[in-house]
């Protein structure tokens, strides 16, 4: 997306290992931010902070656990605000 001209891209993940790996892998790309955060509580971001949200598997992953519907609801509430 950065190569296509998009700027100020924020990626979050619950895993610090993933965050560190992505920061290293894409250290040459300006405009990318990687933050360790739980998608079910993105309260550090103000409502309306993003123009768009792209999910690549997080919702699927949340739905696989016993409390999947509750976790998915929390995530989608955070995304929608």
PDB file with one MODEL, atoms N, CA, C and O in Angstrom:
MODEL        1
ATOM      1  N   UNK A   1       0.825  -1.190   0.000  1.00  0.00           N
ATOM      2  CA  UNK A   1       0.000   0.000   0.000  1.00  0.00           C
ATOM      3  C   UNK A   1       0.870   1.255   0.000  1.00  0.00           C
ATOM      4  O   UNK A   1       0.545   2.235  -0.670  1.00  0.00           O
ATOM      5  N   UNK A   2       1.962   1.229   0.741  1.00  0.00           N
ATOM      6  CA  UNK A   2       2.872   2.368   0.753  1.00  0.00           C
ATOM      7  C   UNK A   2       3.434   2.596  -0.651  1.00  0.00           C
ATOM      8  O   UNK A   2       3.561   3.737  -1.094  1.00  0.00           O
ATOM      9  N   UNK A   3       3.765   1.521  -1.338  1.00  0.00           N
ATOM     10  CA  UNK A   3       4.303   1.645  -2.697  1.00  0.00           C
ATOM     11  C   UNK A   3       3.277   2.234  -3.669  1.00  0.00           C
ATOM     12  O   UNK A   3       3.647   2.785  -4.706  1.00  0.00           O
ATOM     13  N   UNK A   4       1.996   2.117  -3.333  1.00  0.00           N
ATOM     14  CA  UNK A   4       0.932   2.677  -4.164  1.00  0.00           C
ATOM     15  C   UNK A   4       0.531   4.092  -3.738  1.00  0.00           C
ATOM     16  O   UNK A   4      -0.420   4.660  -4.275  1.00  0.00           O
ATOM     17  N   UNK A   5       1.260   4.657  -2.772  1.00  0.00           N
ATOM     18  CA  UNK A   5       1.028   6.046  -2.388  1.00  0.00           C
ATOM     19  C   UNK A   5       0.247   6.276  -1.115  1.00  0.00           C
ATOM     20  O   UNK A   5       0.055   7.421  -0.706  1.00  0.00           O
ATOM     21  N   UNK A   6      -0.208   5.205  -0.478  1.00  0.00           N
ATOM     22  CA  UNK A   6      -0.914   5.383   0.788  1.00  0.00           C
ATOM     23  C   UNK A   6       0.088   5.765   1.868  1.00  0.00           C
ATOM     24  O   UNK A   6       1.213   5.267   1.889  1.00  0.00           O
ATOM     25  N   UNK A   7      -0.332   6.652   2.762  1.00  0.00           N
ATOM     26  CA  UNK A   7       0.551   7.137   3.816  1.00  0.00           C
ATOM     27  C   UNK A   7      -0.074   6.889   5.177  1.00  0.00           C
ATOM     28  O   UNK A   7      -1.280   6.674   5.292  1.00  0.00           O
ATOM     29  N   UNK A   8       0.750   6.921   6.192  1.00  0.00           N
ATOM     30  CA  UNK A   8       0.284   6.789   7.571  1.00  0.00           C
ATOM     31  C   UNK A   8      -0.544   5.521   7.775  1.00  0.00           C
ATOM     32  O   UNK A   8      -1.722   5.583   8.126  1.00  0.00           O
ATOM     33  N   UNK A   9       0.080   4.390   7.552  1.00  0.00           N
ATOM     34  CA  UNK A   9      -0.559   3.088   7.707  1.00  0.00           C
ATOM     35  C   UNK A   9      -0.197   2.530   9.081  1.00  0.00           C
ATOM     36  O   UNK A   9       0.978   2.430   9.432  1.00  0.00           O
ATOM     37  N   UNK A  10      -1.213   2.170   9.849  1.00  0.00           N
ATOM     38  CA  UNK A  10      -1.025   1.647  11.197  1.00  0.00           C
ATOM     39  C   UNK A  10      -1.420   0.181  11.204  1.00  0.00           C
ATOM     40  O   UNK A  10      -2.526  -0.175  10.797  1.00  0.00           O
ATOM     41  N   UNK A  11      -0.517  -0.662  11.665  1.00  0.00           N
ATOM     42  CA  UNK A  11      -0.794  -2.092  11.815  1.00  0.00           C
ATOM     43  C   UNK A  11      -0.703  -2.436  13.290  1.00  0.00           C
ATOM     44  O   UNK A  11       0.224  -2.017  13.983  1.00  0.00           O
ATOM     45  N   UNK A  12      -1.680  -3.207  13.766  1.00  0.00           N
ATOM     46  CA  UNK A  12      -1.628  -3.646  15.157  1.00  0.00           C
ATOM     47  C   UNK A  12      -1.656  -5.167  15.210  1.00  0.00           C
ATOM     48  O   UNK A  12      -2.198  -5.832  14.327  1.00  0.00           O
ATOM     49  N   UNK A  13      -1.061  -5.691  16.262  1.00  0.00           N
ATOM     50  CA  UNK A  13      -1.067  -7.126  16.510  1.00  0.00           C
ATOM     51  C   UNK A  13      -0.907  -7.341  17.998  1.00  0.00           C
ATOM     52  O   UNK A  13      -0.286  -6.535  18.691  1.00  0.00           O
ATOM     53  N   UNK A  14      -1.460  -8.414  18.477  1.00  0.00           N
ATOM     54  CA  UNK A  14      -1.358  -8.764  19.895  1.00  0.00           C
ATOM     55  C   UNK A  14       0.032  -9.295  20.246  1.00  0.00           C
ATOM     56  O   UNK A  14       0.439  -9.266  21.407  1.00  0.00           O
ATOM     57  N   UNK A  15       0.751  -9.776  19.241  1.00  0.00           N
ATOM     58  CA  UNK A  15       2.048 -10.402  19.454  1.00  0.00           C
ATOM     59  C   UNK A  15       3.197  -9.416  19.261  1.00  0.00           C
ATOM     60  O   UNK A  15       3.349  -8.831  18.189  1.00  0.00           O
ATOM     61  N   UNK A  16       3.999  -9.236  20.299  1.00  0.00           N
ATOM     62  CA  UNK A  16       5.178  -8.377  20.176  1.00  0.00           C
ATOM     63  C   UNK A  16       6.197  -8.988  19.214  1.00  0.00           C
ATOM     64  O   UNK A  16       6.962  -8.259  18.583  1.00  0.00           O
ATOM     65  N   UNK A  17       6.216 -10.315  19.097  1.00  0.00           N
ATOM     66  CA  UNK A  17       7.117 -10.988  18.156  1.00  0.00           C
ATOM     67  C   UNK A  17       6.768 -10.586  16.721  1.00  0.00           C
ATOM     68  O   UNK A  17       7.656 -10.286  15.922  1.00  0.00           O
ATOM     69  N   UNK A  18       5.485 -10.581  16.403  1.00  0.00           N
ATOM     70  CA  UNK A  18       5.041 -10.177  15.071  1.00  0.00           C
ATOM     71  C   UNK A  18       5.367  -8.710  14.827  1.00  0.00           C
ATOM     72  O   UNK A  18       5.872  -8.359  13.760  1.00  0.00           O
ATOM     73  N   UNK A  19       5.091  -7.867  15.783  1.00  0.00           N
ATOM     74  CA  UNK A  19       5.370  -6.437  15.636  1.00  0.00           C
ATOM     75  C   UNK A  19       6.852  -6.207  15.365  1.00  0.00           C
ATOM     76  O   UNK A  19       7.203  -5.471  14.442  1.00  0.00           O
ATOM     77  N   UNK A  20       7.712  -6.816  16.144  1.00  0.00           N
ATOM     78  CA  UNK A  20       9.157  -6.655  15.956  1.00  0.00           C
ATOM     79  C   UNK A  20       9.608  -7.180  14.602  1.00  0.00           C
ATOM     80  O   UNK A  20      10.438  -6.554  13.942  1.00  0.00           O
ATOM     81  N   UNK A  21       9.077  -8.316  14.182  1.00  0.00           N
ATOM     82  CA  UNK A  21       9.444  -8.891  12.887  1.00  0.00           C
ATOM     83  C   UNK A  21       9.038  -7.969  11.739  1.00  0.00           C
ATOM     84  O   UNK A  21       9.806  -7.772  10.797  1.00  0.00           O
ATOM     85  N   UNK A  22       7.836  -7.405  11.816  1.00  0.00           N
ATOM     86  CA  UNK A  22       7.373  -6.523  10.752  1.00  0.00           C
ATOM     87  C   UNK A  22       8.144  -5.203  10.742  1.00  0.00           C
ATOM     88  O   UNK A  22       8.436  -4.666   9.673  1.00  0.00           O
ATOM     89  N   UNK A  23       8.473  -4.679  11.918  1.00  0.00           N
ATOM     90  CA  UNK A  23       9.278  -3.457  11.982  1.00  0.00           C
ATOM     91  C   UNK A  23      10.633  -3.676  11.333  1.00  0.00           C
ATOM     92  O   UNK A  23      11.135  -2.799  10.630  1.00  0.00           O
ATOM     93  N   UNK A  24      11.226  -4.835  11.563  1.00  0.00           N
ATOM     94  CA  UNK A  24      12.523  -5.159  10.962  1.00  0.00           C
ATOM     95  C   UNK A  24      12.384  -5.368   9.456  1.00  0.00           C
ATOM     96  O   UNK A  24      13.162  -4.825   8.672  1.00  0.00           O
ATOM     97  N   UNK A  25      11.403  -6.147   9.065  1.00  0.00           N
ATOM     98  CA  UNK A  25      11.217  -6.478   7.656  1.00  0.00           C
ATOM     99  C   UNK A  25      10.956  -5.246   6.795  1.00  0.00           C
ATOM    100  O   UNK A  25      11.450  -5.153   5.672  1.00  0.00           O
ATOM    101  N   UNK A  26      10.185  -4.307   7.319  1.00  0.00           N
ATOM    102  CA  UNK A  26       9.800  -3.132   6.532  1.00  0.00           C
ATOM    103  C   UNK A  26      10.408  -1.837   7.057  1.00  0.00           C
ATOM    104  O   UNK A  26       9.814  -0.767   6.918  1.00  0.00           O
ATOM    105  N   UNK A  27      11.574  -1.930   7.651  1.00  0.00           N
ATOM    106  CA  UNK A  27      12.219  -0.744   8.224  1.00  0.00           C
ATOM    107  C   UNK A  27      12.555   0.312   7.173  1.00  0.00           C
ATOM    108  O   UNK A  27      12.735   1.483   7.506  1.00  0.00           O
ATOM    109  N   UNK A  28      12.637  -0.092   5.920  1.00  0.00           N
ATOM    110  CA  UNK A  28      12.957   0.855   4.847  1.00  0.00           C
ATOM    111  C   UNK A  28      11.724   1.587   4.312  1.00  0.00           C
ATOM    112  O   UNK A  28      11.856   2.477   3.472  1.00  0.00           O
ATOM    113  N   UNK A  29      10.547   1.230   4.779  1.00  0.00           N
ATOM    114  CA  UNK A  29       9.305   1.837   4.296  1.00  0.00           C
ATOM    115  C   UNK A  29       8.855   2.933   5.253  1.00  0.00           C
ATOM    116  O   UNK A  29       8.572   2.673   6.423  1.00  0.00           O
ATOM    117  N   UNK A  30       8.792   4.145   4.751  1.00  0.00           N
ATOM    118  CA  UNK A  30       8.320   5.264   5.561  1.00  0.00           C
ATOM    119  C   UNK A  30       6.788   5.253   5.606  1.00  0.00           C
ATOM    120  O   UNK A  30       6.141   4.820   4.652  1.00  0.00           O
ATOM    121  N   UNK A  31       6.228   5.716   6.679  1.00  0.00           N
ATOM    122  CA  UNK A  31       4.781   5.821   6.794  1.00  0.00           C
ATOM    123  C   UNK A  31       4.103   4.606   7.384  1.00  0.00           C
ATOM    124  O   UNK A  31       2.876   4.572   7.481  1.00  0.00           O
ATOM    125  N   UNK A  32       4.876   3.604   7.783  1.00  0.00           N
ATOM    126  CA  UNK A  32       4.305   2.408   8.407  1.00  0.00           C
ATOM    127  C   UNK A  32       4.527   2.465   9.909  1.00  0.00           C
ATOM    128  O   UNK A  32       5.628   2.761  10.371  1.00  0.00           O
ATOM    129  N   UNK A  33       3.480   2.179  10.664  1.00  0.00           N
ATOM    130  CA  UNK A  33       3.590   2.117  12.120  1.00  0.00           C
ATOM    131  C   UNK A  33       3.093   0.751  12.571  1.00  0.00           C
ATOM    132  O   UNK A  33       2.077   0.259  12.081  1.00  0.00           O
ATOM    133  N   UNK A  34       3.810   0.147  13.501  1.00  0.00           N
ATOM    134  CA  UNK A  34       3.432  -1.157  14.047  1.00  0.00           C
ATOM    135  C   UNK A  34       3.263  -0.996  15.550  1.00  0.00           C
ATOM    136  O   UNK A  34       4.168  -0.526  16.240  1.00  0.00           O
ATOM    137  N   UNK A  35       2.105  -1.386  16.048  1.00  0.00           N
ATOM    138  CA  UNK A  35       1.777  -1.191  17.459  1.00  0.00           C
ATOM    139  C   UNK A  35       1.250  -2.497  18.049  1.00  0.00           C
ATOM    140  O   UNK A  35       0.374  -3.143  17.474  1.00  0.00           O
ATOM    141  N   UNK A  36       1.796  -2.874  19.205  1.00  0.00           N
ATOM    142  CA  UNK A  36       1.277  -4.040  19.930  1.00  0.00           C
ATOM    143  C   UNK A  36       0.006  -3.595  20.640  1.00  0.00           C
ATOM    144  O   UNK A  36       0.029  -2.718  21.503  1.00  0.00           O
ATOM    145  N   UNK A  37      -1.111  -4.226  20.255  1.00  0.00           N
ATOM    146  CA  UNK A  37      -2.395  -3.824  20.813  1.00  0.00           C
ATOM    147  C   UNK A  37      -3.406  -4.941  20.594  1.00  0.00           C
ATOM    148  O   UNK A  37      -3.294  -5.725  19.652  1.00  0.00           O
ATOM    149  N   UNK A  38      -4.380  -4.998  21.467  1.00  0.00           N
ATOM    150  CA  UNK A  38      -5.485  -5.950  21.360  1.00  0.00           C
ATOM    151  C   UNK A  38      -6.606  -5.292  20.562  1.00  0.00           C
ATOM    152  O   UNK A  38      -7.096  -4.228  20.942  1.00  0.00           O
ATOM    153  N   UNK A  39      -7.007  -5.908  19.477  1.00  0.00           N
ATOM    154  CA  UNK A  39      -8.032  -5.350  18.597  1.00  0.00           C
ATOM    155  C   UNK A  39      -9.376  -5.178  19.306  1.00  0.00           C
ATOM    156  O   UNK A  39     -10.230  -4.421  18.845  1.00  0.00           O
ATOM    157  N   UNK A  40      -9.562  -5.873  20.414  1.00  0.00           N
ATOM    158  CA  UNK A  40     -10.814  -5.753  21.163  1.00  0.00           C
ATOM    159  C   UNK A  40     -10.856  -4.500  22.028  1.00  0.00           C
ATOM    160  O   UNK A  40     -11.912  -4.137  22.547  1.00  0.00           O
ATOM    161  N   UNK A  41      -9.709  -3.838  22.186  1.00  0.00           N
ATOM    162  CA  UNK A  41      -9.635  -2.590  22.956  1.00  0.00           C
ATOM    163  C   UNK A  41      -8.598  -1.681  22.311  1.00  0.00           C
ATOM    164  O   UNK A  41      -7.410  -1.750  22.625  1.00  0.00           O
ATOM    165  N   UNK A  42      -9.058  -0.844  21.421  1.00  0.00           N
ATOM    166  CA  UNK A  42      -8.169   0.099  20.741  1.00  0.00           C
ATOM    167  C   UNK A  42      -8.397   1.513  21.268  1.00  0.00           C
ATOM    168  O   UNK A  42      -8.316   2.489  20.522  1.00  0.00           O
ATOM    169  N   UNK A  43      -8.684   1.604  22.569  1.00  0.00           N
ATOM    170  CA  UNK A  43      -8.990   2.885  23.202  1.00  0.00           C
ATOM    171  C   UNK A  43      -7.880   3.936  23.094  1.00  0.00           C
ATOM    172  O   UNK A  43      -8.181   5.125  23.198  1.00  0.00           O
ATOM    173  N   UNK A  44      -6.602   3.553  22.887  1.00  0.00           N
ATOM    174  CA  UNK A  44      -5.613   4.605  22.667  1.00  0.00           C
ATOM    175  C   UNK A  44      -5.892   5.458  21.415  1.00  0.00           C
ATOM    176  O   UNK A  44      -5.391   6.577  21.304  1.00  0.00           O
ATOM    177  N   UNK A  45      -6.685   4.932  20.484  1.00  0.00           N
ATOM    178  CA  UNK A  45      -7.061   5.696  19.300  1.00  0.00           C
ATOM    179  C   UNK A  45      -8.395   6.395  19.558  1.00  0.00           C
ATOM    180  O   UNK A  45      -9.324   5.797  20.102  1.00  0.00           O
ATOM    181  N   UNK A  46      -8.479   7.650  19.167  1.00  0.00           N
ATOM    182  CA  UNK A  46      -9.742   8.377  19.271  1.00  0.00           C
ATOM    183  C   UNK A  46     -10.735   7.824  18.253  1.00  0.00           C
ATOM    184  O   UNK A  46     -10.332   7.280  17.225  1.00  0.00           O
ATOM    185  N   UNK A  47     -12.004   7.958  18.526  1.00  0.00           N
ATOM    186  CA  UNK A  47     -13.029   7.569  17.558  1.00  0.00           C
ATOM    187  C   UNK A  47     -12.815   8.354  16.267  1.00  0.00           C
ATOM    188  O   UNK A  47     -12.486   9.540  16.296  1.00  0.00           O
ATOM    189  N   UNK A  48     -13.005   7.682  15.141  1.00  0.00           N
ATOM    190  CA  UNK A  48     -12.850   8.324  13.840  1.00  0.00           C
ATOM    191  C   UNK A  48     -11.411   8.552  13.413  1.00  0.00           C
ATOM    192  O   UNK A  48     -11.153   9.361  12.522  1.00  0.00           O
ATOM    193  N   UNK A  49     -10.469   7.851  14.035  1.00  0.00           N
ATOM    194  CA  UNK A  49      -9.048   8.053  13.730  1.00  0.00           C
ATOM    195  C   UNK A  49      -8.635   7.546  12.352  1.00  0.00           C
ATOM    196  O   UNK A  49      -7.625   7.992  11.809  1.00  0.00           O
ATOM    197  N   UNK A  50      -9.404   6.619  11.780  1.00  0.00           N
ATOM    198  CA  UNK A  50      -8.985   5.973  10.538  1.00  0.00           C
ATOM    199  C   UNK A  50     -10.018   6.156   9.436  1.00  0.00           C
ATOM    200  O   UNK A  50     -11.222   6.196   9.689  1.00  0.00           O
ATOM    201  N   UNK A  51      -9.525   6.264   8.214  1.00  0.00           N
ATOM    202  CA  UNK A  51     -10.408   6.343   7.043  1.00  0.00           C
ATOM    203  C   UNK A  51     -10.907   4.962   6.648  1.00  0.00           C
ATOM    204  O   UNK A  51     -12.011   4.826   6.120  1.00  0.00           O
ATOM    205  N   UNK A  52     -10.107   3.945   6.897  1.00  0.00           N
ATOM    206  CA  UNK A  52     -10.464   2.577   6.519  1.00  0.00           C
ATOM    207  C   UNK A  52      -9.758   1.602   7.449  1.00  0.00           C
ATOM    208  O   UNK A  52      -8.709   1.903   8.017  1.00  0.00           O
ATOM    209  N   UNK A  53     -10.361   0.426   7.591  1.00  0.00           N
ATOM    210  CA  UNK A  53      -9.767  -0.650   8.384  1.00  0.00           C
ATOM    211  C   UNK A  53      -9.782  -1.906   7.523  1.00  0.00           C
ATOM    212  O   UNK A  53     -10.809  -2.271   6.952  1.00  0.00           O
ATOM    213  N   UNK A  54      -8.641  -2.554   7.440  1.00  0.00           N
ATOM    214  CA  UNK A  54      -8.517  -3.805   6.686  1.00  0.00           C
ATOM    215  C   UNK A  54      -8.156  -4.906   7.669  1.00  0.00           C
ATOM    216  O   UNK A  54      -7.184  -4.794   8.415  1.00  0.00           O
ATOM    217  N   UNK A  55      -8.943  -5.960   7.663  1.00  0.00           N
ATOM    218  CA  UNK A  55      -8.684  -7.108   8.533  1.00  0.00           C
ATOM    219  C   UNK A  55      -8.181  -8.258   7.681  1.00  0.00           C
ATOM    220  O   UNK A  55      -8.787  -8.601   6.666  1.00  0.00           O
ATOM    221  N   UNK A  56      -7.076  -8.848   8.096  1.00  0.00           N
ATOM    222  CA  UNK A  56      -6.517  -9.986   7.367  1.00  0.00           C
ATOM    223  C   UNK A  56      -6.457 -11.197   8.296  1.00  0.00           C
ATOM    224  O   UNK A  56      -5.377 -11.642   8.686  1.00  0.00           O
ATOM    225  N   UNK A  57      -7.623 -11.717   8.641  1.00  0.00           N
ATOM    226  CA  UNK A  57      -7.667 -12.958   9.406  1.00  0.00           C
ATOM    227  C   UNK A  57      -7.964 -12.830  10.881  1.00  0.00           C
ATOM    228  O   UNK A  57      -8.203 -13.841  11.542  1.00  0.00           O
ATOM    229  N   UNK A  58      -7.959 -11.626  11.422  1.00  0.00           N
ATOM    230  CA  UNK A  58      -8.185 -11.468  12.862  1.00  0.00           C
ATOM    231  C   UNK A  58      -9.585 -11.915  13.265  1.00  0.00           C
ATOM    232  O   UNK A  58      -9.748 -12.643  14.244  1.00  0.00           O
ATOM    233  N   UNK A  59     -10.583 -11.488  12.524  1.00  0.00           N
ATOM    234  CA  UNK A  59     -11.952 -11.871  12.847  1.00  0.00           C
ATOM    235  C   UNK A  59     -12.122 -13.384  12.782  1.00  0.00           C
ATOM    236  O   UNK A  59     -12.763 -13.974  13.652  1.00  0.00           O
ATOM    237  N   UNK A  60     -11.558 -14.012  11.766  1.00  0.00           N
ATOM    238  CA  UNK A  60     -11.613 -15.471  11.662  1.00  0.00           C
ATOM    239  C   UNK A  60     -10.977 -16.124  12.885  1.00  0.00           C
ATOM    240  O   UNK A  60     -11.514 -17.083  13.439  1.00  0.00           O
ATOM    241  N   UNK A  61      -9.851 -15.603  13.290  1.00  0.00           N
ATOM    242  CA  UNK A  61      -9.133 -16.158  14.438  1.00  0.00           C
ATOM    243  C   UNK A  61      -9.957 -16.014  15.722  1.00  0.00           C
ATOM    244  O   UNK A  61     -10.037 -16.946  16.522  1.00  0.00           O
ATOM    245  N   UNK A  62     -10.557 -14.859  15.909  1.00  0.00           N
ATOM    246  CA  UNK A  62     -11.369 -14.634  17.108  1.00  0.00           C
ATOM    247  C   UNK A  62     -12.576 -15.569  17.157  1.00  0.00           C
ATOM    248  O   UNK A  62     -12.981 -16.014  18.231  1.00  0.00           O
ATOM    249  N   UNK A  63     -13.141 -15.860  16.006  1.00  0.00           N
ATOM    250  CA  UNK A  63     -14.338 -16.694  15.956  1.00  0.00           C
ATOM    251  C   UNK A  63     -14.053 -18.163  16.259  1.00  0.00           C
ATOM    252  O   UNK A  63     -14.985 -18.935  16.484  1.00  0.00           O
ATOM    253  N   UNK A  64     -12.787 -18.559  16.269  1.00  0.00           N
ATOM    254  CA  UNK A  64     -12.423 -19.966  16.509  1.00  0.00           C
ATOM    255  C   UNK A  64     -12.356 -20.343  17.987  1.00  0.00           C
ATOM    256  O   UNK A  64     -12.220 -21.522  18.312  1.00  0.00           O
ATOM    257  N   UNK A  65     -12.446 -19.384  18.868  1.00  0.00           N
ATOM    258  CA  UNK A  65     -12.351 -19.700  20.290  1.00  0.00           C
ATOM    259  C   UNK A  65     -13.752 -19.797  20.901  1.00  0.00           C
ATOM    260  O   UNK A  65     -14.721 -19.329  20.302  1.00  0.00           O
ATOM    261  N   UNK A  66     -13.865 -20.394  22.074  1.00  0.00           N
ATOM    262  CA  UNK A  66     -15.183 -20.573  22.700  1.00  0.00           C
ATOM    263  C   UNK A  66     -15.967 -19.272  22.895  1.00  0.00           C
ATOM    264  O   UNK A  66     -17.195 -19.273  22.801  1.00  0.00           O
ATOM    265  N   UNK A  67     -15.280 -18.180  23.162  1.00  0.00           N
ATOM    266  CA  UNK A  67     -15.964 -16.889  23.350  1.00  0.00           C
ATOM    267  C   UNK A  67     -15.909 -16.053  22.076  1.00  0.00           C
ATOM    268  O   UNK A  67     -15.840 -14.825  22.124  1.00  0.00           O
ATOM    269  N   UNK A  68     -15.940 -16.736  20.942  1.00  0.00           N
ATOM    270  CA  UNK A  68     -15.764 -16.091  19.647  1.00  0.00           C
ATOM    271  C   UNK A  68     -16.738 -14.969  19.344  1.00  0.00           C
ATOM    272  O   UNK A  68     -16.333 -13.906  18.873  1.00  0.00           O
ATOM    273  N   UNK A  69     -18.011 -15.190  19.606  1.00  0.00           N
ATOM    274  CA  UNK A  69     -18.999 -14.160  19.278  1.00  0.00           C
ATOM    275  C   UNK A  69     -18.774 -12.904  20.121  1.00  0.00           C
ATOM    276  O   UNK A  69     -18.859 -11.789  19.606  1.00  0.00           O
ATOM    277  N   UNK A  70     -18.494 -13.076  21.390  1.00  0.00           N
ATOM    278  CA  UNK A  70     -18.234 -11.920  22.263  1.00  0.00           C
ATOM    279  C   UNK A  70     -16.978 -11.179  21.815  1.00  0.00           C
ATOM    280  O   UNK A  70     -16.970  -9.950  21.750  1.00  0.00           O
ATOM    281  N   UNK A  71     -15.907 -11.931  21.504  1.00  0.00           N
ATOM    282  CA  UNK A  71     -14.664 -11.301  21.054  1.00  0.00           C
ATOM    283  C   UNK A  71     -14.845 -10.594  19.713  1.00  0.00           C
ATOM    284  O   UNK A  71     -14.344  -9.485  19.523  1.00  0.00           O
ATOM    285  N   UNK A  72     -15.549 -11.223  18.793  1.00  0.00           N
ATOM    286  CA  UNK A  72     -15.798 -10.610  17.482  1.00  0.00           C
ATOM    287  C   UNK A  72     -16.633  -9.344  17.636  1.00  0.00           C
ATOM    288  O   UNK A  72     -16.389  -8.349  16.954  1.00  0.00           O
ATOM    289  N   UNK A  73     -17.604  -9.381  18.519  1.00  0.00           N
ATOM    290  CA  UNK A  73     -18.434  -8.192  18.765  1.00  0.00           C
ATOM    291  C   UNK A  73     -17.593  -7.059  19.298  1.00  0.00           C
ATOM    292  O   UNK A  73     -17.745  -5.916  18.867  1.00  0.00           O
ATOM    293  N   UNK A  74     -16.700  -7.360  20.241  1.00  0.00           N
ATOM    294  CA  UNK A  74     -15.818  -6.333  20.791  1.00  0.00           C
ATOM    295  C   UNK A  74     -14.944  -5.730  19.701  1.00  0.00           C
ATOM    296  O   UNK A  74     -14.796  -4.511  19.619  1.00  0.00           O
ATOM    297  N   UNK A  75     -14.368  -6.584  18.869  1.00  0.00           N
ATOM    298  CA  UNK A  75     -13.518  -6.109  17.778  1.00  0.00           C
ATOM    299  C   UNK A  75     -14.299  -5.212  16.829  1.00  0.00           C
ATOM    300  O   UNK A  75     -13.843  -4.121  16.487  1.00  0.00           O
ATOM    301  N   UNK A  76     -15.471  -5.663  16.404  1.00  0.00           N
ATOM    302  CA  UNK A  76     -16.244  -4.914  15.426  1.00  0.00           C
ATOM    303  C   UNK A  76     -16.757  -3.587  16.000  1.00  0.00           C
ATOM    304  O   UNK A  76     -16.887  -2.608  15.265  1.00  0.00           O
ATOM    305  N   UNK A  77     -17.044  -3.546  17.286  1.00  0.00           N
ATOM    306  CA  UNK A  77     -17.417  -2.273  17.922  1.00  0.00           C
ATOM    307  C   UNK A  77     -16.252  -1.294  17.883  1.00  0.00           C
ATOM    308  O   UNK A  77     -16.434  -0.107  17.613  1.00  0.00           O
ATOM    309  N   UNK A  78     -15.065  -1.799  18.152  1.00  0.00           N
ATOM    310  CA  UNK A  78     -13.873  -0.945  18.113  1.00  0.00           C
ATOM    311  C   UNK A  78     -13.600  -0.450  16.689  1.00  0.00           C
ATOM    312  O   UNK A  78     -13.294   0.725  16.484  1.00  0.00           O
ATOM    313  N   UNK A  79     -13.710  -1.332  15.732  1.00  0.00           N
ATOM    314  CA  UNK A  79     -13.472  -0.959  14.330  1.00  0.00           C
ATOM    315  C   UNK A  79     -14.493   0.080  13.881  1.00  0.00           C
ATOM    316  O   UNK A  79     -14.141   1.033  13.187  1.00  0.00           O
ATOM    317  N   UNK A  80     -15.739  -0.094  14.267  1.00  0.00           N
ATOM    318  CA  UNK A  80     -16.787   0.811  13.789  1.00  0.00           C
ATOM    319  C   UNK A  80     -16.720   2.210  14.396  1.00  0.00           C
ATOM    320  O   UNK A  80     -17.213   3.168  13.800  1.00  0.00           O
ATOM    321  N   UNK A  81     -16.120   2.333  15.564  1.00  0.00           N
ATOM    322  CA  UNK A  81     -16.057   3.672  16.161  1.00  0.00           C
ATOM    323  C   UNK A  81     -14.935   4.473  15.542  1.00  0.00           C
ATOM    324  O   UNK A  81     -14.722   5.627  15.913  1.00  0.00           O
TER     325      UNK A  81
ENDMDL
END
